[in-house]
Amino acid sequence: MGLLRRPKLRPIPEAVAYARCHGERSNDIVRVTKLEPRRPRDDPPVSGESLRRAFESRLAGRDKAH
């Protein structure tokens, strides 16, 4: 039974190793895009209590409709 010998690995430069792992670099990958401005926040902010009251009134209105 013969033993198979592996060929000796030779060192490669870092740039070649990077290209093998990550592919070639390209300047086409990064694109700068302009984002729309953020919409303004609610002014004044809604409190939890006013939200609860609005929800209760909607529930009460739903019961009257049926």
PDB file of N, CA, C, O and CB in Angstrom:
ATOM      1  N   MET A   1       0.827  -1.158   0.000  1.00  0.00           N
ATOM      2  CA  MET A   1       0.000   0.000   0.000  1.00  0.00           C
ATOM      3  C   MET A   1       0.889   1.245   0.000  1.00  0.00           C
ATOM      4  O   MET A   1       1.688   1.456   0.912  1.00  0.00           O
ATOM      5  CB  MET A   1      -0.951  -0.016   1.200  1.00  0.00           C
ATOM      6  N   GLY A   2       0.734   2.053  -1.033  1.00  0.00           N
ATOM      7  CA  GLY A   2       1.592   3.233  -1.139  1.00  0.00           C
ATOM      8  C   GLY A   2       0.957   4.441  -0.477  1.00  0.00           C
ATOM      9  O   GLY A   2      -0.262   4.613  -0.485  1.00  0.00           O
ATOM     10  N   LEU A   3       1.781   5.243   0.077  1.00  0.00           N
ATOM     11  CA  LEU A   3       1.297   6.473   0.700  1.00  0.00           C
ATOM     12  C   LEU A   3       1.315   7.593  -0.323  1.00  0.00           C
ATOM     13  O   LEU A   3       2.284   7.751  -1.065  1.00  0.00           O
ATOM     14  CB  LEU A   3       2.153   6.849   1.936  1.00  0.00           C
ATOM     15  N   LEU A   4       0.254   8.359  -0.360  1.00  0.00           N
ATOM     16  CA  LEU A   4       0.204   9.510  -1.253  1.00  0.00           C
ATOM     17  C   LEU A   4       0.869  10.686  -0.564  1.00  0.00           C
ATOM     18  O   LEU A   4       0.599  10.974   0.602  1.00  0.00           O
ATOM     19  CB  LEU A   4      -1.257   9.854  -1.653  1.00  0.00           C
ATOM     20  N   ARG A   5       1.715  11.342  -1.276  1.00  0.00           N
ATOM     21  CA  ARG A   5       2.396  12.506  -0.707  1.00  0.00           C
ATOM     22  C   ARG A   5       1.695  13.775  -1.187  1.00  0.00           C
ATOM     23  O   ARG A   5       1.384  13.926  -2.369  1.00  0.00           O
ATOM     24  CB  ARG A   5       3.908  12.524  -1.104  1.00  0.00           C
ATOM     25  N   ARG A   6       1.468  14.632  -0.292  1.00  0.00           N
ATOM     26  CA  ARG A   6       0.872  15.928  -0.650  1.00  0.00           C
ATOM     27  C   ARG A   6       1.972  16.825  -1.206  1.00  0.00           C
ATOM     28  O   ARG A   6       3.113  16.805  -0.744  1.00  0.00           O
ATOM     29  CB  ARG A   6       0.171  16.602   0.588  1.00  0.00           C
ATOM     30  N   PRO A   7       1.598  17.603  -2.202  1.00  0.00           N
ATOM     31  CA  PRO A   7       2.614  18.543  -2.685  1.00  0.00           C
ATOM     32  C   PRO A   7       2.846  19.631  -1.641  1.00  0.00           C
ATOM     33  O   PRO A   7       1.924  20.019  -0.923  1.00  0.00           O
ATOM     34  CB  PRO A   7       2.188  19.173  -4.041  1.00  0.00           C
ATOM     35  N   LYS A   8       4.066  20.114  -1.561  1.00  0.00           N
ATOM     36  CA  LYS A   8       4.379  21.168  -0.598  1.00  0.00           C
ATOM     37  C   LYS A   8       3.695  22.456  -1.026  1.00  0.00           C
ATOM     38  O   LYS A   8       3.688  22.811  -2.205  1.00  0.00           O
ATOM     39  CB  LYS A   8       5.911  21.377  -0.475  1.00  0.00           C
ATOM     40  N   LEU A   9       3.127  23.142  -0.062  1.00  0.00           N
ATOM     41  CA  LEU A   9       2.469  24.412  -0.332  1.00  0.00           C
ATOM     42  C   LEU A   9       3.503  25.519  -0.323  1.00  0.00           C
ATOM     43  O   LEU A   9       4.373  25.573   0.546  1.00  0.00           O
ATOM     44  CB  LEU A   9       1.355  24.694   0.698  1.00  0.00           C
ATOM     45  N   ARG A  10       3.395  26.380  -1.282  1.00  0.00           N
ATOM     46  CA  ARG A  10       4.333  27.495  -1.344  1.00  0.00           C
ATOM     47  C   ARG A  10       3.646  28.731  -0.781  1.00  0.00           C
ATOM     48  O   ARG A  10       2.436  28.885  -0.947  1.00  0.00           O
ATOM     49  CB  ARG A  10       4.826  27.743  -2.806  1.00  0.00           C
ATOM     50  N   PRO A  11       4.373  29.600  -0.130  1.00  0.00           N
ATOM     51  CA  PRO A  11       3.766  30.827   0.395  1.00  0.00           C
ATOM     52  C   PRO A  11       3.333  31.739  -0.753  1.00  0.00           C
ATOM     53  O   PRO A  11       3.974  31.802  -1.802  1.00  0.00           O
ATOM     54  CB  PRO A  11       4.755  31.568   1.327  1.00  0.00           C
ATOM     55  N   ILE A  12       2.231  32.438  -0.518  1.00  0.00           N
ATOM     56  CA  ILE A  12       1.740  33.385  -1.521  1.00  0.00           C
ATOM     57  C   ILE A  12       1.690  34.770  -0.898  1.00  0.00           C
ATOM     58  O   ILE A  12       1.582  34.898   0.322  1.00  0.00           O
ATOM     59  CB  ILE A  12       0.334  32.966  -2.058  1.00  0.00           C
ATOM     60  N   PRO A  13       1.768  35.792  -1.710  1.00  0.00           N
ATOM     61  CA  PRO A  13       1.702  37.154  -1.158  1.00  0.00           C
ATOM     62  C   PRO A  13       0.328  37.454  -0.550  1.00  0.00           C
ATOM     63  O   PRO A  13      -0.669  36.822  -0.901  1.00  0.00           O
ATOM     64  CB  PRO A  13       2.021  38.185  -2.252  1.00  0.00           C
ATOM     65  N   GLU A  14       0.293  38.412   0.350  1.00  0.00           N
ATOM     66  CA  GLU A  14      -0.945  38.764   1.040  1.00  0.00           C
ATOM     67  C   GLU A  14      -2.020  39.236   0.069  1.00  0.00           C
ATOM     68  O   GLU A  14      -3.192  38.905   0.245  1.00  0.00           O
ATOM     69  CB  GLU A  14      -0.678  39.842   2.077  1.00  0.00           C
ATOM     70  N   ALA A  15      -1.649  39.994  -0.939  1.00  0.00           N
ATOM     71  CA  ALA A  15      -2.625  40.504  -1.902  1.00  0.00           C
ATOM     72  C   ALA A  15      -3.292  39.359  -2.655  1.00  0.00           C
ATOM     73  O   ALA A  15      -4.491  39.418  -2.928  1.00  0.00           O
ATOM     74  CB  ALA A  15      -1.954  41.466  -2.892  1.00  0.00           C
ATOM     75  N   VAL A  16      -2.541  38.327  -2.991  1.00  0.00           N
ATOM     76  CA  VAL A  16      -3.096  37.171  -3.702  1.00  0.00           C
ATOM     77  C   VAL A  16      -4.046  36.409  -2.775  1.00  0.00           C
ATOM     78  O   VAL A  16      -5.117  35.979  -3.203  1.00  0.00           O
ATOM     79  CB  VAL A  16      -1.958  36.233  -4.213  1.00  0.00           C
ATOM     80  N   ALA A  17      -3.657  36.241  -1.510  1.00  0.00           N
ATOM     81  CA  ALA A  17      -4.519  35.545  -0.545  1.00  0.00           C
ATOM     82  C   ALA A  17      -5.828  36.301  -0.349  1.00  0.00           C
ATOM     83  O   ALA A  17      -6.892  35.685  -0.288  1.00  0.00           O
ATOM     84  CB  ALA A  17      -3.797  35.378   0.807  1.00  0.00           C
ATOM     85  N   TYR A  18      -5.764  37.625  -0.249  1.00  0.00           N
ATOM     86  CA  TYR A  18      -6.967  38.434  -0.088  1.00  0.00           C
ATOM     87  C   TYR A  18      -7.871  38.289  -1.310  1.00  0.00           C
ATOM     88  O   TYR A  18      -9.086  38.139  -1.177  1.00  0.00           O
ATOM     89  CB  TYR A  18      -6.599  39.913   0.136  1.00  0.00           C
ATOM     90  N   ALA A  19      -7.277  38.335  -2.493  1.00  0.00           N
ATOM     91  CA  ALA A  19      -8.064  38.212  -3.719  1.00  0.00           C
ATOM     92  C   ALA A  19      -8.744  36.851  -3.797  1.00  0.00           C
ATOM     93  O   ALA A  19      -9.877  36.758  -4.269  1.00  0.00           O
ATOM     94  CB  ALA A  19      -7.176  38.428  -4.950  1.00  0.00           C
ATOM     95  N   ARG A  20      -8.078  35.798  -3.346  1.00  0.00           N
ATOM     96  CA  ARG A  20      -8.694  34.462  -3.371  1.00  0.00           C
ATOM     97  C   ARG A  20      -9.868  34.367  -2.396  1.00  0.00           C
ATOM     98  O   ARG A  20     -10.870  33.715  -2.690  1.00  0.00           O
ATOM     99  CB  ARG A  20      -7.649  33.389  -3.032  1.00  0.00           C
ATOM    100  N   CYS A  21      -9.746  35.011  -1.246  1.00  0.00           N
ATOM    101  CA  CYS A  21     -10.811  34.931  -0.229  1.00  0.00           C
ATOM    102  C   CYS A  21     -11.976  35.873  -0.513  1.00  0.00           C
ATOM    103  O   CYS A  21     -13.135  35.492  -0.348  1.00  0.00           O
ATOM    104  CB  CYS A  21     -10.241  35.243   1.142  1.00  0.00           C
ATOM    105  N   HIS A  22     -11.681  37.085  -0.935  1.00  0.00           N
ATOM    106  CA  HIS A  22     -12.718  38.111  -1.039  1.00  0.00           C
ATOM    107  C   HIS A  22     -12.995  38.564  -2.457  1.00  0.00           C
ATOM    108  O   HIS A  22     -13.889  39.384  -2.666  1.00  0.00           O
ATOM    109  CB  HIS A  22     -12.336  39.288  -0.223  1.00  0.00           C
ATOM    110  N   GLY A  23     -12.278  38.072  -3.418  1.00  0.00           N
ATOM    111  CA  GLY A  23     -12.479  38.511  -4.788  1.00  0.00           C
ATOM    112  C   GLY A  23     -11.679  39.766  -5.072  1.00  0.00           C
ATOM    113  O   GLY A  23     -11.078  40.356  -4.174  1.00  0.00           O
ATOM    114  N   GLU A  24     -11.680  40.153  -6.299  1.00  0.00           N
ATOM    115  CA  GLU A  24     -10.928  41.338  -6.700  1.00  0.00           C
ATOM    116  C   GLU A  24     -11.633  42.595  -6.202  1.00  0.00           C
ATOM    117  O   GLU A  24     -12.861  42.639  -6.127  1.00  0.00           O
ATOM    118  CB  GLU A  24     -10.758  41.385  -8.235  1.00  0.00           C
ATOM    119  N   ARG A  25     -10.868  43.592  -5.870  1.00  0.00           N
ATOM    120  CA  ARG A  25     -11.452  44.871  -5.454  1.00  0.00           C
ATOM    121  C   ARG A  25     -11.953  45.619  -6.675  1.00  0.00           C
ATOM    122  O   ARG A  25     -11.360  45.563  -7.753  1.00  0.00           O
ATOM    123  CB  ARG A  25     -10.420  45.730  -4.676  1.00  0.00           C
ATOM    124  N   SER A  26     -13.045  46.311  -6.481  1.00  0.00           N
ATOM    125  CA  SER A  26     -13.611  47.098  -7.564  1.00  0.00           C
ATOM    126  C   SER A  26     -14.114  48.418  -7.002  1.00  0.00           C
ATOM    127  O   SER A  26     -14.592  48.470  -5.869  1.00  0.00           O
ATOM    128  CB  SER A  26     -14.751  46.328  -8.278  1.00  0.00           C
ATOM    129  N   ASN A  27     -14.012  49.471  -7.777  1.00  0.00           N
ATOM    130  CA  ASN A  27     -14.500  50.775  -7.339  1.00  0.00           C
ATOM    131  C   ASN A  27     -15.998  50.924  -7.583  1.00  0.00           C
ATOM    132  O   ASN A  27     -16.582  51.941  -7.210  1.00  0.00           O
ATOM    133  CB  ASN A  27     -13.744  51.887  -8.055  1.00  0.00           C
ATOM    134  N   ASP A  28     -16.627  49.930  -8.201  1.00  0.00           N
ATOM    135  CA  ASP A  28     -18.044  50.002  -8.531  1.00  0.00           C
ATOM    136  C   ASP A  28     -18.939  49.647  -7.348  1.00  0.00           C
ATOM    137  O   ASP A  28     -20.139  49.917  -7.400  1.00  0.00           O
ATOM    138  CB  ASP A  28     -18.348  49.087  -9.688  1.00  0.00           C
ATOM    139  N   ILE A  29     -18.407  49.060  -6.298  1.00  0.00           N
ATOM    140  CA  ILE A  29     -19.220  48.510  -5.220  1.00  0.00           C
ATOM    141  C   ILE A  29     -19.851  49.612  -4.369  1.00  0.00           C
ATOM    142  O   ILE A  29     -21.026  49.506  -4.016  1.00  0.00           O
ATOM    143  CB  ILE A  29     -18.375  47.596  -4.343  1.00  0.00           C
ATOM    144  N   VAL A  30     -19.123  50.640  -4.037  1.00  0.00           N
ATOM    145  CA  VAL A  30     -19.615  51.676  -3.124  1.00  0.00           C
ATOM    146  C   VAL A  30     -20.317  52.762  -3.925  1.00  0.00           C
ATOM    147  O   VAL A  30     -19.761  53.320  -4.871  1.00  0.00           O
ATOM    148  CB  VAL A  30     -18.452  52.281  -2.284  1.00  0.00           C
ATOM    149  N   ARG A  31     -21.548  53.046  -3.526  1.00  0.00           N
ATOM    150  CA  ARG A  31     -22.310  54.119  -4.157  1.00  0.00           C
ATOM    151  C   ARG A  31     -22.785  55.074  -3.076  1.00  0.00           C
ATOM    152  O   ARG A  31     -23.267  54.646  -2.027  1.00  0.00           O
ATOM    153  CB  ARG A  31     -23.514  53.557  -4.974  1.00  0.00           C
ATOM    154  N   VAL A  32     -22.651  56.342  -3.330  1.00  0.00           N
ATOM    155  CA  VAL A  32     -23.120  57.357  -2.391  1.00  0.00           C
ATOM    156  C   VAL A  32     -24.525  57.751  -2.807  1.00  0.00           C
ATOM    157  O   VAL A  32     -24.754  58.154  -3.947  1.00  0.00           O
ATOM    158  CB  VAL A  32     -22.166  58.604  -2.357  1.00  0.00           C
ATOM    159  N   THR A  33     -25.464  57.633  -1.881  1.00  0.00           N
ATOM    160  CA  THR A  33     -26.848  57.985  -2.176  1.00  0.00           C
ATOM    161  C   THR A  33     -27.288  59.095  -1.235  1.00  0.00           C
ATOM    162  O   THR A  33     -26.790  59.213  -0.115  1.00  0.00           O
ATOM    163  CB  THR A  33     -27.781  56.749  -2.047  1.00  0.00           C
ATOM    164  N   LYS A  34     -28.208  59.889  -1.697  1.00  0.00           N
ATOM    165  CA  LYS A  34     -28.739  60.977  -0.874  1.00  0.00           C
ATOM    166  C   LYS A  34     -30.040  60.489  -0.240  1.00  0.00           C
ATOM    167  O   LYS A  34     -30.954  60.049  -0.938  1.00  0.00           O
ATOM    168  CB  LYS A  34     -28.972  62.286  -1.725  1.00  0.00           C
ATOM    169  N   LEU A  35     -30.114  60.571   1.064  1.00  0.00           N
ATOM    170  CA  LEU A  35     -31.307  60.144   1.795  1.00  0.00           C
ATOM    171  C   LEU A  35     -32.291  61.296   1.905  1.00  0.00           C
ATOM    172  O   LEU A  35     -31.908  62.465   1.955  1.00  0.00           O
ATOM    173  CB  LEU A  35     -30.935  59.621   3.195  1.00  0.00           C
ATOM    174  N   GLU A  36     -33.570  60.936   1.942  1.00  0.00           N
ATOM    175  CA  GLU A  36     -34.593  61.950   2.157  1.00  0.00           C
ATOM    176  C   GLU A  36     -34.469  62.476   3.582  1.00  0.00           C
ATOM    177  O   GLU A  36     -34.066  61.738   4.481  1.00  0.00           O
ATOM    178  CB  GLU A  36     -36.016  61.376   1.897  1.00  0.00           C
ATOM    179  N   PRO A  37     -34.808  63.735   3.795  1.00  0.00           N
ATOM    180  CA  PRO A  37     -34.737  64.253   5.169  1.00  0.00           C
ATOM    181  C   PRO A  37     -35.730  63.521   6.062  1.00  0.00           C
ATOM    182  O   PRO A  37     -36.799  63.100   5.620  1.00  0.00           O
ATOM    183  CB  PRO A  37     -35.016  65.776   5.198  1.00  0.00           C
ATOM    184  N   ARG A  38     -35.358  63.381   7.309  1.00  0.00           N
ATOM    185  CA  ARG A  38     -36.236  62.701   8.258  1.00  0.00           C
ATOM    186  C   ARG A  38     -37.488  63.536   8.483  1.00  0.00           C
ATOM    187  O   ARG A  38     -37.437  64.765   8.514  1.00  0.00           O
ATOM    188  CB  ARG A  38     -35.506  62.442   9.599  1.00  0.00           C
ATOM    189  N   ARG A  39     -38.606  62.851   8.639  1.00  0.00           N
ATOM    190  CA  ARG A  39     -39.845  63.584   8.888  1.00  0.00           C
ATOM    191  C   ARG A  39     -39.816  64.118  10.319  1.00  0.00           C
ATOM    192  O   ARG A  39     -39.256  63.481  11.210  1.00  0.00           O
ATOM    193  CB  ARG A  39     -41.098  62.675   8.655  1.00  0.00           C
ATOM    194  N   PRO A  40     -40.410  65.268  10.534  1.00  0.00           N
ATOM    195  CA  PRO A  40     -40.385  65.836  11.882  1.00  0.00           C
ATOM    196  C   PRO A  40     -41.190  64.970  12.854  1.00  0.00           C
ATOM    197  O   PRO A  40     -42.177  64.336  12.483  1.00  0.00           O
ATOM    198  CB  PRO A  40     -40.937  67.272  11.869  1.00  0.00           C
ATOM    199  N   ARG A  41     -40.751  64.967  14.070  1.00  0.00           N
ATOM    200  CA  ARG A  41     -41.461  64.208  15.097  1.00  0.00           C
ATOM    201  C   ARG A  41     -42.748  64.932  15.475  1.00  0.00           C
ATOM    202  O   ARG A  41     -42.907  66.125  15.214  1.00  0.00           O
ATOM    203  CB  ARG A  41     -40.569  63.999  16.345  1.00  0.00           C
ATOM    204  N   ASP A  42     -43.664  64.187  16.095  1.00  0.00           N
ATOM    205  CA  ASP A  42     -44.924  64.787  16.540  1.00  0.00           C
ATOM    206  C   ASP A  42     -44.623  65.912  17.524  1.00  0.00           C
ATOM    207  O   ASP A  42     -43.795  65.776  18.424  1.00  0.00           O
ATOM    208  CB  ASP A  42     -45.854  63.719  17.192  1.00  0.00           C
ATOM    209  N   ASP A  43     -45.320  67.020  17.324  1.00  0.00           N
ATOM    210  CA  ASP A  43     -45.071  68.162  18.190  1.00  0.00           C
ATOM    211  C   ASP A  43     -46.380  68.608  18.798  1.00  0.00           C
ATOM    212  O   ASP A  43     -47.214  69.036  18.000  1.00  0.00           O
ATOM    213  CB  ASP A  43     -44.401  69.317  17.418  1.00  0.00           C
ATOM    214  N   PRO A  44     -46.678  68.582  19.998  1.00  0.00           N
ATOM    215  CA  PRO A  44     -45.919  67.997  21.091  1.00  0.00           C
ATOM    216  C   PRO A  44     -46.059  66.471  21.104  1.00  0.00           C
ATOM    217  O   PRO A  44     -46.986  65.938  20.495  1.00  0.00           O
ATOM    218  CB  PRO A  44     -46.379  68.586  22.427  1.00  0.00           C
ATOM    219  N   PRO A  45     -45.171  65.772  21.774  1.00  0.00           N
ATOM    220  CA  PRO A  45     -45.255  64.311  21.798  1.00  0.00           C
ATOM    221  C   PRO A  45     -46.547  63.839  22.468  1.00  0.00           C
ATOM    222  O   PRO A  45     -47.065  64.492  23.374  1.00  0.00           O
ATOM    223  CB  PRO A  45     -44.039  63.721  22.526  1.00  0.00           C
ATOM    224  N   VAL A  46     -47.046  62.720  22.017  1.00  0.00           N
ATOM    225  CA  VAL A  46     -48.290  62.160  22.543  1.00  0.00           C
ATOM    226  C   VAL A  46     -47.995  61.469  23.866  1.00  0.00           C
ATOM    227  O   VAL A  46     -47.065  60.668  23.967  1.00  0.00           O
ATOM    228  CB  VAL A  46     -48.936  61.167  21.529  1.00  0.00           C
ATOM    229  N   SER A  47     -48.790  61.785  24.876  1.00  0.00           N
ATOM    230  CA  SER A  47     -48.575  61.147  26.179  1.00  0.00           C
ATOM    231  C   SER A  47     -49.324  59.814  26.215  1.00  0.00           C
ATOM    232  O   SER A  47     -50.254  59.589  25.440  1.00  0.00           O
ATOM    233  CB  SER A  47     -49.047  62.079  27.345  1.00  0.00           C
ATOM    234  N   GLY A  48     -48.915  58.963  27.098  1.00  0.00           N
ATOM    235  CA  GLY A  48     -49.565  57.666  27.252  1.00  0.00           C
ATOM    236  C   GLY A  48     -51.011  57.801  27.689  1.00  0.00           C
ATOM    237  O   GLY A  48     -51.879  57.038  27.267  1.00  0.00           O
ATOM    238  N   GLU A  49     -51.256  58.788  28.545  1.00  0.00           N
ATOM    239  CA  GLU A  49     -52.623  58.992  29.039  1.00  0.00           C
ATOM    240  C   GLU A  49     -53.553  59.448  27.925  1.00  0.00           C
ATOM    241  O   GLU A  49     -54.676  58.954  27.831  1.00  0.00           O
ATOM    242  CB  GLU A  49     -52.632  60.016  30.174  1.00  0.00           C
ATOM    243  N   SER A  50     -53.117  60.380  27.075  1.00  0.00           N
ATOM    244  CA  SER A  50     -53.984  60.828  25.978  1.00  0.00           C
ATOM    245  C   SER A  50     -54.192  59.705  24.964  1.00  0.00           C
ATOM    246  O   SER A  50     -55.260  59.599  24.361  1.00  0.00           O
ATOM    247  CB  SER A  50     -53.381  62.070  25.281  1.00  0.00           C
ATOM    248  N   LEU A  51     -53.186  58.877  24.780  1.00  0.00           N
ATOM    249  CA  LEU A  51     -53.326  57.733  23.877  1.00  0.00           C
ATOM    250  C   LEU A  51     -54.356  56.745  24.427  1.00  0.00           C
ATOM    251  O   LEU A  51     -55.164  56.207  23.670  1.00  0.00           O
ATOM    252  CB  LEU A  51     -51.963  57.032  23.674  1.00  0.00           C
ATOM    253  N   ARG A  52     -54.330  56.504  25.747  1.00  0.00           N
ATOM    254  CA  ARG A  52     -55.291  55.594  26.377  1.00  0.00           C
ATOM    255  C   ARG A  52     -56.714  56.128  26.244  1.00  0.00           C
ATOM    256  O   ARG A  52     -57.636  55.373  25.936  1.00  0.00           O
ATOM    257  CB  ARG A  52     -54.942  55.384  27.860  1.00  0.00           C
ATOM    258  N   ARG A  53     -56.896  57.448  26.480  1.00  0.00           N
ATOM    259  CA  ARG A  53     -58.227  58.033  26.361  1.00  0.00           C
ATOM    260  C   ARG A  53     -58.757  57.939  24.933  1.00  0.00           C
ATOM    261  O   ARG A  53     -59.935  57.646  24.726  1.00  0.00           O
ATOM    262  CB  ARG A  53     -58.203  59.487  26.812  1.00  0.00           C
ATOM    263  N   ALA A  54     -57.896  58.184  23.951  1.00  0.00           N
ATOM    264  CA  ALA A  54     -58.317  58.093  22.547  1.00  0.00           C
ATOM    265  C   ALA A  54     -58.709  56.659  22.202  1.00  0.00           C
ATOM    266  O   ALA A  54     -59.676  56.439  21.473  1.00  0.00           O
ATOM    267  CB  ALA A  54     -57.189  58.581  21.604  1.00  0.00           C
ATOM    268  N   PHE A  55     -57.968  55.688  22.718  1.00  0.00           N
ATOM    269  CA  PHE A  55     -58.289  54.283  22.461  1.00  0.00           C
ATOM    270  C   PHE A  55     -59.622  53.904  23.096  1.00  0.00           C
ATOM    271  O   PHE A  55     -60.433  53.217  22.474  1.00  0.00           O
ATOM    272  CB  PHE A  55     -57.175  53.371  22.991  1.00  0.00           C
ATOM    273  N   GLU A  56     -59.854  54.346  24.326  1.00  0.00           N
ATOM    274  CA  GLU A  56     -61.115  54.033  24.997  1.00  0.00           C
ATOM    275  C   GLU A  56     -62.293  54.656  24.258  1.00  0.00           C
ATOM    276  O   GLU A  56     -63.345  54.027  24.147  1.00  0.00           O
ATOM    277  CB  GLU A  56     -61.085  54.522  26.450  1.00  0.00           C
ATOM    278  N   SER A  57     -62.141  55.875  23.751  1.00  0.00           N
ATOM    279  CA  SER A  57     -63.254  56.496  23.020  1.00  0.00           C
ATOM    280  C   SER A  57     -63.519  55.764  21.707  1.00  0.00           C
ATOM    281  O   SER A  57     -64.672  55.647  21.291  1.00  0.00           O
ATOM    282  CB  SER A  57     -62.956  57.984  22.745  1.00  0.00           C
ATOM    283  N   ARG A  58     -62.477  55.274  21.054  1.00  0.00           N
ATOM    284  CA  ARG A  58     -62.690  54.490  19.831  1.00  0.00           C
ATOM    285  C   ARG A  58     -63.403  53.185  20.147  1.00  0.00           C
ATOM    286  O   ARG A  58     -64.273  52.752  19.392  1.00  0.00           O
ATOM    287  CB  ARG A  58     -61.352  54.205  19.130  1.00  0.00           C
ATOM    288  N   LEU A  59     -63.034  52.550  21.269  1.00  0.00           N
ATOM    289  CA  LEU A  59     -63.720  51.318  21.667  1.00  0.00           C
ATOM    290  C   LEU A  59     -65.189  51.594  21.981  1.00  0.00           C
ATOM    291  O   LEU A  59     -66.059  50.819  21.585  1.00  0.00           O
ATOM    292  CB  LEU A  59     -63.026  50.685  22.889  1.00  0.00           C
ATOM    293  N   ALA A  60     -65.472  52.680  22.682  1.00  0.00           N
ATOM    294  CA  ALA A  60     -66.847  53.021  23.028  1.00  0.00           C
ATOM    295  C   ALA A  60     -67.656  53.320  21.756  1.00  0.00           C
ATOM    296  O   ALA A  60     -68.824  52.941  21.665  1.00  0.00           O
ATOM    297  CB  ALA A  60     -66.878  54.236  23.991  1.00  0.00           C
ATOM    298  N   GLY A  61     -67.052  53.988  20.789  1.00  0.00           N
ATOM    299  CA  GLY A  61     -67.734  54.280  19.534  1.00  0.00           C
ATOM    300  C   GLY A  61     -68.007  53.014  18.732  1.00  0.00           C
ATOM    301  O   GLY A  61     -69.010  52.935  18.023  1.00  0.00           O
ATOM    302  N   ARG A  62     -67.138  52.041  18.836  1.00  0.00           N
ATOM    303  CA  ARG A  62     -67.334  50.781  18.112  1.00  0.00           C
ATOM    304  C   ARG A  62     -68.514  50.005  18.692  1.00  0.00           C
ATOM    305  O   ARG A  62     -69.275  49.388  17.947  1.00  0.00           O
ATOM    306  CB  ARG A  62     -66.054  49.921  18.163  1.00  0.00           C
ATOM    307  N   ASP A  63     -68.672  50.031  20.026  1.00  0.00           N
ATOM    308  CA  ASP A  63     -69.796  49.331  20.657  1.00  0.00           C
ATOM    309  C   ASP A  63     -71.129  49.944  20.248  1.00  0.00           C
ATOM    310  O   ASP A  63     -72.107  49.216  20.075  1.00  0.00           O
ATOM    311  CB  ASP A  63     -69.655  49.359  22.182  1.00  0.00           C
ATOM    312  N   LYS A  64     -71.193  51.248  20.092  1.00  0.00           N
ATOM    313  CA  LYS A  64     -72.431  51.919  19.716  1.00  0.00           C
ATOM    314  C   LYS A  64     -72.802  51.632  18.264  1.00  0.00           C
ATOM    315  O   LYS A  64     -73.984  51.625  17.919  1.00  0.00           O
ATOM    316  CB  LYS A  64     -72.302  53.421  19.934  1.00  0.00           C
ATOM    317  N   ALA A  65     -71.806  51.396  17.409  1.00  0.00           N
ATOM    318  CA  ALA A  65     -72.068  51.168  15.984  1.00  0.00           C
ATOM    319  C   ALA A  65     -72.693  49.798  15.752  1.00  0.00           C
ATOM    320  O   ALA A  65     -73.429  49.623  14.781  1.00  0.00           O
ATOM    321  CB  ALA A  65     -70.773  51.295  15.173  1.00  0.00           C
ATOM    322  N   HIS A  66     -72.422  48.829  16.611  1.00  0.00           N
ATOM    323  CA  HIS A  66     -72.962  47.474  16.383  1.00  0.00           C
ATOM    324  C   HIS A  66     -74.220  47.240  17.105  1.00  0.00           C
ATOM    325  O   HIS A  66     -74.792  46.154  17.013  1.00  0.00           O
ATOM    326  CB  HIS A  66     -71.987  46.437  16.783  1.00  0.00           C
TER     327      HIS A  66
END
